[in-house]
Amino acid sequence: MPTNEKEINCNLFDQLSLLEDIEEVATEKAVLEIIAKKRKQIERKLYQQPPLIKE
């Protein structure tokens, strides 16, 4: 379990990287739509205000 905001952000960036890799090989429109939806969800967590954890 991540213990600080930096660790959480690293995990979210890793998720975005995975989505980018999958997007490169995805060909079906439905799959690309799901990837776009997941990207928005991850970015919402990544850039939320106030931050996830107060230090």
trRosetta pair geometry for C-beta under 8 A, 3 or more apart (Angstrom, degrees):
i j d omega theta_ij theta_ji phi_ij phi_ji
2 7 3.8 174 -149 112 101 113
2 8 4.5 145 121 -68 160 69
2 11 6.1 -108 -59 -12 136 137
3 7 6.0 56 42 29 60 153
4 7 5.1 97 58 9 70 103
4 8 7.2 -134 103 -4 37 91
4 53 6.3 -143 -150 84 42 149
4 55 6.7 39 -145 -93 101 116
5 8 5.5 -55 -148 38 37 113
5 9 6.1 38 154 -21 69 104
5 51 5.3 -6 -120 172 145 130
5 52 5.8 154 -114 54 89 96
5 53 4.8 -152 -61 50 87 102
5 55 6.8 -92 0 -43 115 113
6 9 5.7 -53 -148 36 30 112
6 10 6.5 35 152 -22 63 103
7 10 5.7 -49 -150 31 32 114
7 11 6.7 33 151 -18 62 103
8 11 5.7 -55 -155 34 34 112
8 12 6.5 31 150 -17 66 106
8 52 5.5 -83 108 60 167 154
8 53 7.0 146 -3 -3 143 116
9 12 5.6 -54 -147 38 35 112
9 13 6.3 35 154 -18 67 104
9 46 6.3 91 -130 -140 77 84
10 13 5.8 -54 -147 38 31 111
10 14 6.4 36 151 -22 63 104
11 14 5.5 -52 -151 33 32 115
11 15 6.6 36 150 -21 63 102
12 15 5.5 -49 -152 32 35 114
12 16 6.6 37 149 -18 64 101
12 42 5.5 154 -161 -173 91 96
12 45 5.9 -156 -111 95 136 112
12 46 4.5 172 139 -83 151 100
13 16 5.5 -49 -149 35 37 113
13 17 6.5 41 150 -22 65 102
13 46 7.4 102 -59 -119 67 134
14 17 5.6 -51 -150 33 33 114
14 18 6.6 36 151 -20 64 102
15 18 5.7 -51 -151 33 34 113
15 19 6.6 35 151 -19 64 103
15 38 8.0 -125 161 157 110 108
15 42 5.2 -161 103 -122 127 142
16 19 5.6 -52 -150 35 35 113
16 20 6.5 38 151 -21 65 103
16 39 6.7 78 -125 -130 83 81
16 42 5.7 -178 -68 119 85 148
16 43 7.6 78 -92 -65 124 80
16 46 7.8 3 -42 -50 130 153
17 20 5.6 -52 -151 33 33 113
17 21 6.6 34 151 -19 65 103
18 21 5.7 -53 -151 34 34 112
18 22 6.4 30 153 -15 67 106
19 22 5.8 -56 -146 40 32 109
19 23 6.0 38 153 -26 66 108
19 35 5.4 141 -165 -158 99 94
19 38 5.9 -169 -106 98 133 119
19 39 5.5 167 142 -77 160 89
19 42 7.4 -152 -16 10 146 152
20 23 5.5 -53 -145 33 30 116
20 24 6.9 42 153 -30 61 98
21 24 5.9 -46 -160 18 32 116
21 25 7.7 1 155 5 60 102
22 25 6.6 -77 -162 47 36 91
22 26 5.8 42 149 -39 75 111
22 31 7.9 -126 152 166 107 113
22 35 6.3 -167 97 -105 113 126
23 26 5.5 -48 -133 24 33 117
23 32 6.8 82 -136 -121 85 77
23 35 5.1 142 -84 170 96 160
26 31 4.3 -148 -159 115 122 127
26 32 5.5 160 118 -68 130 74
26 35 6.4 -163 15 -28 167 143
27 31 7.5 46 52 48 39 133
28 31 4.4 86 70 5 95 106
28 32 7.0 -168 93 -6 50 85
29 32 5.7 -58 -150 39 34 111
29 33 6.3 37 153 -22 67 105
30 33 5.7 -54 -151 33 31 113
30 34 6.6 31 152 -18 64 103
31 34 5.8 -54 -152 35 33 111
31 35 6.4 36 150 -20 65 105
32 35 5.5 -50 -147 35 34 115
32 36 6.5 37 153 -20 65 103
33 36 5.7 -51 -149 34 33 112
33 37 6.5 35 151 -20 64 105
34 37 5.6 -53 -150 35 34 114
34 38 6.3 32 153 -17 66 106
35 38 5.8 -56 -147 39 30 110
35 39 6.3 36 152 -24 64 105
36 39 5.6 -50 -147 32 31 115
36 40 6.7 33 153 -19 62 103
37 40 5.9 -55 -156 33 31 111
37 41 6.6 30 150 -18 64 106
38 41 5.6 -54 -149 36 35 113
38 42 6.3 33 155 -17 68 105
39 42 5.9 -56 -148 38 30 108
39 43 6.2 26 156 -15 65 110
40 43 5.9 -58 -142 41 28 108
40 44 6.3 36 155 -28 63 104
41 44 5.7 -51 -151 27 29 115
41 45 7.0 24 153 -13 61 103
42 45 5.9 -58 -158 37 35 108
42 46 6.1 33 149 -22 69 111
43 46 5.3 -54 -139 38 36 115
43 47 5.9 0 172 9 71 111
44 47 7.0 -72 -136 51 18 84
44 48 6.3 46 159 -65 59 95
45 48 6.0 -32 -147 -16 26 118
45 52 7.2 30 -175 -72 84 122
48 51 7.1 124 87 -119 82 27
48 52 6.8 83 65 -60 121 73
50 54 7.2 9 144 -76 131 94
51 54 6.9 137 73 -78 101 50
